[in-house]
Amino acid sequence: MNLTTLVVTIGAIAFILTLAIGVFYRKQKSWLITFLQNFTGVLFIISGYVKAIDPLGTAYKMEQYFAEFEYTFSETAFSFLAPLFPWLSSLSVGFAIFMIVFEIVLGIMLLLGSRPKLTAWAFLLLVVFFTFLTGFTFLTGYVPQGVNFFQFGQWSSYDPLQMKVTDCGCFGDFLKLEPRVSFYKDLALLVPALIFVFRHRDMHQLFTASVRTIIILILTLGLTIYSVNNAYWHLPHIDFRPFKKGVDIRAQKQLEEEAEASREVISYTLKNKLTGTFVELPYQQYLNEYKSYPKTDWEVVETKMTEPEVPESKISDFVIYGPNDDDVTEQILTNSQPFVFIVCHKLYQHGSHSETIAVTDSIRIPTDTLLVDGDTTINYRTETRTRDVTQMRYDWDEAYVRRFKDIVVPFSQAADKEGIKSVIVIGGADREMILDFKRATGIEFTACSADDILLKTIVRSNPGILLMEDGKILDKWHYRHLPSFEEVKMNYIK
């Protein structure tokens, strides 16, 4: 599915609905307004629904936006706004659910023609909000590293690698759009949004006002329950992400890496350091003429390359670090035996404090030396000495710890009795924090680390539990619905 296919499909649905409303129900006041109502309504319902399947994906995306906004505003005259964004980030799941339900309900209101003036203004405000997000994402492509967004004079040429948020999340993981395309899409949506505001009296209305209100209320309640259920209690029932059940991570990662390595250069864009002039040269021409563009006067600012035959996904970022910060990715993906792969993108705690403990060391001290038949023998005595060591202790969230003590650890212990090993991969924590968490939860198996965004992508649960073998995901579970190991063994382990 790509954007063109989606737009054509939505257009066809809107055309059929417009004919039905105009020909059979004769409810239209303006064919154009009715078509725009149906088109934008169906668009919002689809884009909202694919996010309602996976509300945590939208929540994580909003956390990225809030983090960037905090950094951006903290270095400006509007720094007083910066503390607002960490607070919003703490409410990201609720904020995401509200936005998702609002988007779908607004789409339904457009189809029904419910409260035309209110709907028109709500649609305009939401499109403006989306345009702000996608515009920020796109425009950061002009902002070099170390430069604040508001330092317009230091902007450079567009480079996708400079973007702080790599995609807008408009359609969740169902359809990934290039930020530039997302921004242009939202600019285009401003046209019907403004038309609705000025011509809301021409919007069609289906059913009576009371029926429309009842439909909206019932759907709002149902969609809220559905979204909350998907966010807190279950894994998404449709997995749009690359780490879905049955995926061979090792094989796909290799394909993506080979495709990336085989890309070819199309052209180079050079910038004159003195005049600021840009020149784009095809690859072969650059090879023939590069001496005419000495590095003292010119710099390469952009390299255009062919698209990879296999599109890059988050699987390319699958990198796991062991207890000693060594790369153990290959060991994980080539393990031919089934094993339990536990994912924690974040460890929940309320703070930390230092604690001094007494550590007893045993020391061997030489007492005397004996020479027997030409051989030297040294006698030792053992002494114990106590020293004080300061360690960090964390105040772990008790409910979070119970998830491990009551669910994860017993499951792993049952697996271990059957010869099935476990490994836990944690994001956003240093080694000292991980060791203290193992102590608090009773975890005895290997603890590794990885990028938290990667872990959020793998499974929408904290903790999430996967069963893997030879680089393949045999299955994965939300911690609330983890079956007994006996059931897992019966279904997956031969």
C-alpha positions as CSV (number, residue, x, y, z in Angstrom):
1,M,0.0,0.0,0.0
2,N,1.3,3.4,-0.9
3,L,-0.2,6.9,-0.7
4,T,-1.4,7.0,-4.3
5,T,-3.2,3.7,-3.9
6,L,-4.8,4.9,-0.7
7,V,-5.9,8.2,-2.1
8,V,-7.5,6.5,-5.2
9,T,-9.3,4.0,-2.9
10,I,-10.6,6.7,-0.7
11,G,-11.6,8.8,-3.7
12,A,-13.6,5.8,-5.1
13,I,-15.4,5.3,-1.8
14,A,-16.1,9.0,-1.5
15,F,-17.5,9.0,-5.1
16,I,-19.8,6.1,-4.4
17,L,-21.0,7.7,-1.1
18,T,-21.6,11.0,-2.9
19,L,-23.7,9.4,-5.6
20,A,-25.7,7.5,-2.9
21,I,-26.3,10.6,-0.9
22,G,-27.2,12.7,-4.0
23,V,-29.1,10.2,-6.1
24,F,-30.9,8.0,-3.6
25,Y,-31.2,10.2,-0.5
26,R,-31.2,13.6,-2.3
27,K,-29.5,15.1,0.8
28,Q,-26.7,17.0,-1.0
29,K,-26.8,20.8,-1.2
30,S,-23.5,21.0,-3.2
31,W,-21.9,18.1,-5.0
32,L,-18.5,19.4,-4.3
33,I,-19.0,19.9,-0.6
34,T,-20.6,16.5,-0.3
35,F,-17.7,14.8,-2.1
36,L,-15.2,16.7,0.1
37,Q,-17.1,15.7,3.3
38,N,-17.0,12.0,2.2
39,F,-13.4,12.1,1.1
40,T,-12.0,13.8,4.2
41,G,-14.3,11.8,6.5
42,V,-13.2,8.4,5.1
43,L,-9.5,9.6,5.2
44,F,-9.8,10.5,8.9
45,I,-11.6,7.3,9.7
46,I,-8.9,5.2,8.1
47,S,-5.9,7.1,9.4
48,G,-7.5,7.2,12.9
49,Y,-8.4,3.5,12.9
50,V,-5.0,2.2,11.9
51,K,-3.6,4.2,14.8
52,A,-6.4,3.0,17.2
53,I,-5.1,-0.6,16.5
54,D,-1.8,0.5,18.0
55,P,-2.2,3.6,20.2
56,L,1.2,3.1,21.8
57,G,2.8,3.8,18.5
58,T,1.2,7.2,18.4
59,A,2.1,7.8,22.0
60,Y,5.8,7.0,21.4
61,K,5.7,9.3,18.4
62,M,4.3,12.1,20.5
63,E,7.1,11.5,23.1
64,Q,9.6,12.1,20.3
65,Y,7.9,15.3,19.3
66,F,7.7,16.6,22.9
67,A,11.4,15.8,23.5
68,E,12.3,17.8,20.4
69,F,10.0,20.7,21.3
70,E,11.5,20.8,24.8
71,Y,15.0,21.1,23.4
72,T,14.0,23.6,20.7
73,F,12.2,26.0,23.0
74,S,14.7,25.7,25.9
75,E,17.3,27.7,24.0
76,T,15.0,30.6,22.9
77,A,13.1,33.5,24.5
78,F,10.2,31.0,24.8
79,S,12.2,28.8,27.2
80,F,9.3,29.1,29.8
81,L,7.4,26.7,27.5
82,A,10.0,24.0,27.7
83,P,8.9,22.5,31.1
84,L,5.4,21.9,29.5
85,F,6.7,19.2,27.2
86,P,8.0,16.7,29.7
87,W,4.7,16.9,31.5
88,L,2.9,16.3,28.2
89,S,5.2,13.4,27.5
90,S,4.2,11.8,30.8
91,L,0.6,11.9,29.5
92,S,1.5,10.7,26.0
93,V,-0.7,7.6,26.1
94,G,-3.8,9.5,27.2
95,F,-3.0,12.3,24.7
96,A,-2.6,9.8,21.9
97,I,-5.9,8.0,22.7
98,F,-7.7,11.4,22.8
99,M,-6.3,12.4,19.4
100,I,-7.1,9.1,17.8
101,V,-10.7,9.0,19.0
102,F,-11.1,12.7,18.1
103,E,-9.8,12.1,14.6
104,I,-12.1,9.1,13.9
105,V,-15.2,10.8,15.4
106,L,-14.5,13.9,13.4
107,G,-14.4,11.7,10.3
108,I,-17.8,10.2,11.2
109,M,-19.2,13.7,11.9
110,L,-18.1,14.8,8.4
111,L,-19.8,11.8,6.8
112,L,-23.0,12.4,8.8
113,G,-22.9,16.2,8.5
114,S,-23.3,16.5,12.3
115,R,-23.1,20.1,13.7
116,P,-21.6,21.5,10.4
117,K,-20.1,24.7,11.9
118,L,-18.5,23.0,14.8
119,T,-17.3,20.1,12.6
120,A,-15.8,22.6,10.1
121,W,-13.8,24.5,12.7
122,A,-12.7,21.3,14.5
123,F,-11.5,19.9,11.2
124,L,-9.6,23.1,10.4
125,L,-7.9,23.2,13.8
126,L,-6.9,19.5,13.6
127,V,-5.5,19.9,10.1
128,V,-3.5,23.0,11.3
129,F,-2.2,20.9,14.2
130,F,-1.1,18.1,11.9
131,T,0.4,20.6,9.5
132,F,2.5,22.1,12.4
133,L,3.8,18.6,13.3
134,T,4.6,17.5,9.8
135,G,6.0,20.9,8.9
136,F,8.3,20.8,11.9
137,T,9.4,17.3,10.9
138,F,10.1,18.3,7.3
139,L,11.8,21.6,8.0
140,T,14.3,20.1,10.5
141,G,15.8,18.6,7.4
142,Y,17.3,22.0,6.8
143,V,18.6,22.4,10.4
144,P,22.2,21.1,10.8
145,Q,23.3,19.2,14.0
146,G,24.0,21.7,16.8
147,V,21.8,24.4,15.3
148,N,18.5,25.4,16.9
149,F,15.4,25.3,14.7
150,F,14.8,29.1,15.3
151,Q,18.4,30.0,14.1
152,F,17.1,30.4,10.5
153,G,20.3,32.1,9.3
154,Q,22.2,28.9,10.0
155,W,19.9,26.6,8.0
156,S,21.6,24.5,5.3
157,S,20.5,22.6,2.3
158,Y,17.8,19.9,2.9
159,D,19.2,16.6,4.2
160,P,16.8,13.9,5.4
161,L,19.5,12.7,7.9
162,Q,19.2,15.9,9.8
163,M,15.5,15.4,10.6
164,K,14.9,15.0,14.3
165,V,11.7,12.9,13.9
166,T,12.0,10.7,10.9
167,D,8.3,10.2,10.1
168,C,5.1,11.9,11.2
169,G,3.1,8.8,12.2
170,C,0.0,10.0,10.2
171,F,-1.0,6.5,9.4
172,G,0.9,4.8,12.2
173,D,3.0,1.8,11.0
174,F,0.4,1.0,8.4
175,L,1.8,3.4,5.9
176,K,5.2,5.3,6.3
177,L,5.3,8.6,4.5
178,E,8.3,10.7,3.8
179,P,8.0,13.9,6.0
180,R,8.0,16.1,2.9
181,V,5.0,14.2,1.5
182,S,3.2,14.3,4.8
183,F,3.6,18.0,5.0
184,Y,2.4,18.6,1.4
185,K,-0.6,16.3,2.2
186,D,-1.6,18.4,5.2
187,L,-1.2,21.6,3.2
188,A,-3.6,20.1,0.6
189,L,-6.1,19.3,3.4
190,L,-6.1,22.9,4.4
191,V,-8.1,23.6,1.2
192,P,-11.2,21.6,2.1
193,A,-10.8,22.7,5.7
194,L,-11.1,26.4,4.7
195,I,-14.0,25.5,2.3
196,F,-15.9,23.8,5.1
197,V,-15.4,26.9,7.3
198,F,-16.8,29.3,4.8
199,R,-19.5,27.0,3.3
200,H,-20.5,24.9,6.3
201,R,-24.2,25.7,5.5
202,D,-23.8,23.7,2.2
203,M,-22.7,20.5,4.0
204,H,-25.1,17.6,3.7
205,Q,-26.7,16.1,6.8
206,L,-27.9,12.5,7.2
207,F,-30.6,11.3,9.6
208,T,-32.1,13.6,12.3
209,A,-30.1,15.6,14.8
210,S,-30.9,13.3,17.6
211,V,-29.9,10.2,15.6
212,R,-26.7,11.8,14.6
213,T,-25.9,12.7,18.3
214,I,-26.7,9.1,19.5
215,I,-24.4,7.6,16.8
216,I,-21.6,10.0,17.7
217,L,-21.9,9.3,21.5
218,I,-22.0,5.5,21.0
219,L,-19.1,5.5,18.7
220,T,-17.0,7.8,20.9
221,L,-17.5,5.5,23.9
222,G,-16.8,2.4,21.8
223,L,-13.7,3.8,20.2
224,T,-12.3,5.0,23.6
225,I,-12.8,1.5,25.1
226,Y,-11.2,-0.1,22.0
227,S,-8.2,2.2,22.1
228,V,-7.6,1.9,25.8
229,N,-7.9,-1.9,25.5
230,N,-5.2,-1.9,22.7
231,A,-3.0,0.5,24.7
232,Y,-3.0,-1.2,28.1
233,W,-4.3,-4.7,27.9
234,H,-3.5,-6.4,24.6
235,L,-1.0,-6.4,21.8
236,P,-2.3,-4.9,18.5
237,H,-4.5,-7.5,16.8
238,I,-3.0,-6.4,13.5
239,D,0.7,-6.0,13.6
240,F,2.0,-3.5,11.0
241,R,5.5,-3.5,12.3
242,P,8.5,-5.4,10.9
243,F,8.8,-7.6,14.0
244,K,5.6,-9.5,13.6
245,K,5.1,-13.1,14.5
246,G,6.8,-15.5,12.0
247,V,9.4,-13.0,10.8
248,D,13.0,-14.2,10.3
249,I,15.0,-11.3,11.7
250,R,18.3,-12.7,10.7
251,A,17.4,-13.3,7.1
252,Q,15.6,-9.9,6.7
253,K,18.4,-8.0,8.3
254,Q,20.9,-9.6,5.9
255,L,18.7,-8.7,2.9
256,E,18.4,-5.1,4.0
257,E,22.1,-4.8,4.7
258,E,23.0,-6.3,1.3
259,A,20.5,-4.0,-0.5
260,E,21.9,-0.9,1.3
261,A,25.4,-1.9,0.3
262,S,24.5,-2.4,-3.4
263,R,23.0,1.1,-3.8
264,E,24.6,3.2,-6.5
265,V,25.4,6.9,-6.6
266,I,23.3,8.9,-9.0
267,S,24.7,12.4,-8.5
268,Y,26.5,14.7,-6.1
269,T,25.4,18.2,-5.1
270,L,28.3,20.5,-4.4
271,K,28.3,23.9,-2.7
272,N,30.9,26.7,-3.4
273,K,32.2,27.7,0.0
274,L,32.8,31.3,-1.1
275,T,29.7,32.1,-3.2
276,G,27.2,29.6,-1.8
277,T,26.5,28.4,-5.4
278,F,25.1,24.9,-5.7
279,V,26.0,22.5,-8.6
280,E,24.5,19.1,-9.2
281,L,26.7,16.7,-11.2
282,P,25.8,13.2,-12.4
283,Y,28.1,10.5,-10.9
284,Q,30.1,9.9,-14.1
285,Q,30.4,13.6,-14.9
286,Y,31.7,14.2,-11.3
287,L,34.3,11.4,-11.8
288,N,35.5,13.1,-15.0
289,E,35.5,16.7,-13.7
290,Y,36.2,16.4,-9.9
291,K,39.5,18.2,-10.4
292,S,37.6,21.3,-11.4
293,Y,35.9,21.3,-8.0
294,P,38.8,21.4,-5.5
295,K,38.0,20.7,-1.9
296,T,39.4,24.0,-0.9
297,D,36.5,25.7,-2.7
298,W,33.8,23.1,-2.9
299,E,32.1,20.7,-0.5
300,V,29.7,17.8,-1.2
301,V,26.4,18.6,0.5
302,E,24.2,15.9,-0.8
303,T,24.6,12.5,-2.4
304,K,21.7,11.1,-4.4
305,M,21.6,7.3,-4.5
306,T,19.4,4.6,-6.0
307,E,16.6,3.2,-3.8
308,P,17.5,-0.1,-2.2
309,E,15.9,-3.1,-3.7
310,V,14.8,-4.1,-0.2
311,P,13.4,-1.1,1.7
312,E,15.1,-0.5,5.0
313,S,13.0,-1.2,8.2
314,K,13.7,-1.1,11.9
315,I,15.1,-4.6,11.5
316,S,18.3,-3.0,10.2
317,D,18.7,-1.4,13.6
318,F,18.4,-4.7,15.5
319,V,21.6,-4.5,17.6
320,I,21.9,-6.1,21.1
321,Y,24.7,-5.4,23.6
322,G,25.8,-7.9,26.2
323,P,26.6,-7.4,29.9
324,N,30.0,-6.1,29.0
325,D,28.7,-3.8,26.3
326,D,29.9,-6.1,23.6
327,D,27.8,-6.7,20.5
328,V,26.0,-10.0,20.9
329,T,23.5,-9.5,18.0
330,E,25.0,-12.4,16.0
331,Q,24.8,-14.7,19.0
332,I,21.2,-13.8,19.5
333,L,20.2,-14.3,15.9
334,T,22.2,-17.5,15.3
335,N,21.0,-19.4,18.4
336,S,19.6,-22.5,16.9
337,Q,17.8,-23.5,20.2
338,P,14.5,-22.0,21.2
339,F,14.9,-19.3,23.9
340,V,12.8,-16.7,25.7
341,F,13.5,-13.1,24.7
342,I,12.2,-10.6,27.2
343,V,11.9,-7.0,26.1
344,C,11.8,-3.9,28.4
345,H,12.0,-0.6,26.7
346,K,12.1,1.2,30.0
347,L,12.5,0.4,33.7
348,Y,10.0,2.2,35.9
349,Q,11.4,3.8,39.0
350,H,10.6,6.8,41.3
351,G,14.2,7.9,42.0
352,S,17.5,6.6,43.4
353,H,19.7,6.9,46.4
354,S,23.2,5.9,47.4
355,E,23.7,3.1,49.9
356,T,26.9,2.2,51.6
357,I,27.4,-1.5,52.2
358,A,30.2,-3.5,53.9
359,V,32.1,-5.8,51.5
360,T,34.3,-8.6,53.0
361,D,37.4,-9.5,51.0
362,S,39.6,-12.6,51.6
363,I,43.3,-11.8,51.3
364,R,46.1,-14.4,51.1
365,I,49.2,-13.1,53.0
366,P,52.6,-15.0,52.7
367,T,53.9,-16.0,56.2
368,D,57.1,-17.8,55.4
369,T,59.2,-19.4,52.7
370,L,60.6,-23.0,52.9
371,L,63.3,-24.5,50.8
372,V,62.9,-28.2,50.5
373,D,65.1,-30.3,48.2
374,G,65.8,-27.3,46.1
375,D,62.1,-26.3,45.8
376,T,60.7,-23.2,47.2
377,T,57.4,-23.4,49.1
378,I,55.6,-20.3,50.3
379,N,53.0,-20.6,53.1
380,Y,50.1,-18.3,53.3
381,R,47.5,-17.3,55.8
382,T,44.1,-16.0,54.8
383,E,42.7,-12.8,56.4
384,T,39.4,-11.1,55.9
385,R,39.1,-7.4,55.6
386,T,36.0,-5.3,55.4
387,R,35.6,-2.2,53.3
388,D,32.8,0.2,52.6
389,V,31.4,0.4,49.1
390,T,28.9,3.0,47.9
391,Q,26.2,1.6,45.5
392,M,23.2,3.2,43.8
393,R,19.9,1.8,44.8
394,Y,16.7,2.6,42.9
395,D,13.2,3.0,44.2
396,W,11.5,0.7,41.8
397,D,7.8,1.0,40.9
398,E,6.2,-1.8,42.9
399,A,3.6,-2.7,40.4
400,Y,6.2,-2.9,37.7
401,V,8.4,-5.2,39.8
402,R,5.4,-7.5,40.5
403,R,5.1,-8.1,36.7
404,F,8.5,-9.8,36.9
405,K,8.2,-11.5,40.2
406,D,4.7,-12.9,39.5
407,I,4.8,-13.5,35.8
408,V,8.1,-13.2,34.0
409,V,10.5,-14.9,36.5
410,P,8.3,-17.9,37.2
411,F,7.8,-18.4,33.4
412,S,11.6,-18.2,32.8
413,Q,12.3,-20.6,35.7
414,A,9.8,-23.1,34.2
415,A,11.6,-22.7,30.8
416,D,15.0,-23.2,32.4
417,K,13.9,-26.5,33.9
418,E,13.2,-27.7,30.4
419,G,16.6,-26.4,29.1
420,I,15.2,-23.3,27.5
421,K,17.3,-20.3,28.3
422,S,16.1,-16.7,28.8
423,V,17.6,-13.3,28.0
424,I,16.2,-9.9,29.0
425,V,17.0,-6.8,26.8
426,I,16.6,-3.4,28.5
427,G,16.5,0.0,27.0
428,G,17.5,3.4,28.6
429,A,19.4,2.0,31.6
430,D,23.0,1.8,32.5
431,R,24.7,-1.3,33.9
432,E,24.4,-0.3,37.5
433,M,20.7,0.3,37.1
434,I,20.2,-3.1,35.4
435,L,22.1,-4.9,38.1
436,D,19.9,-3.3,40.8
437,F,16.8,-4.2,38.9
438,K,17.9,-7.8,38.7
439,R,18.4,-7.8,42.4
440,A,15.0,-6.3,43.1
441,T,13.1,-8.8,40.8
442,G,15.1,-11.9,41.3
443,I,16.2,-12.2,37.7
444,E,19.1,-14.6,37.4
445,F,19.4,-14.9,33.6
446,T,21.5,-12.7,31.2
447,A,20.6,-9.1,30.9
448,C,21.5,-7.2,27.7
449,S,20.7,-3.7,26.5
450,A,19.5,-2.1,23.3
451,D,18.0,1.1,21.9
452,D,14.7,1.9,23.6
453,I,13.0,2.8,20.3
454,L,14.0,-0.5,18.8
455,L,12.5,-2.3,21.8
456,K,9.3,-0.3,21.6
457,T,9.0,-1.4,18.0
458,I,9.6,-5.1,18.7
459,V,6.6,-5.5,21.1
460,R,4.0,-3.1,22.5
461,S,4.3,-4.4,26.1
462,N,6.6,-3.7,28.9
463,P,7.7,-6.3,29.6
464,G,6.9,-8.1,26.3
465,I,7.9,-11.8,25.9
466,L,9.0,-13.4,22.7
467,L,9.9,-17.0,21.9
468,M,12.7,-17.1,19.3
469,E,14.6,-19.7,17.5
470,D,17.4,-19.3,14.9
471,G,16.6,-15.6,14.4
472,K,12.8,-16.2,13.9
473,I,10.0,-14.9,16.1
474,L,7.9,-18.0,16.9
475,D,5.4,-15.9,18.9
476,K,5.1,-13.0,21.2
477,W,2.9,-12.1,24.1
478,H,1.7,-9.2,26.3
479,Y,2.7,-9.8,29.9
480,R,-0.9,-9.8,30.8
481,H,-1.7,-12.7,28.5
482,L,1.5,-14.8,28.8
483,P,0.4,-18.5,28.8
484,S,2.0,-21.1,31.0
485,F,5.3,-22.5,29.8
486,E,3.7,-25.9,29.5
487,E,1.3,-24.5,26.9
488,V,4.1,-22.8,25.1
489,K,6.2,-26.0,25.1
490,M,3.3,-28.0,23.7
491,N,2.6,-25.6,20.9
492,Y,6.1,-24.5,19.8
493,I,8.9,-26.7,21.2
494,K,9.4,-30.0,19.5
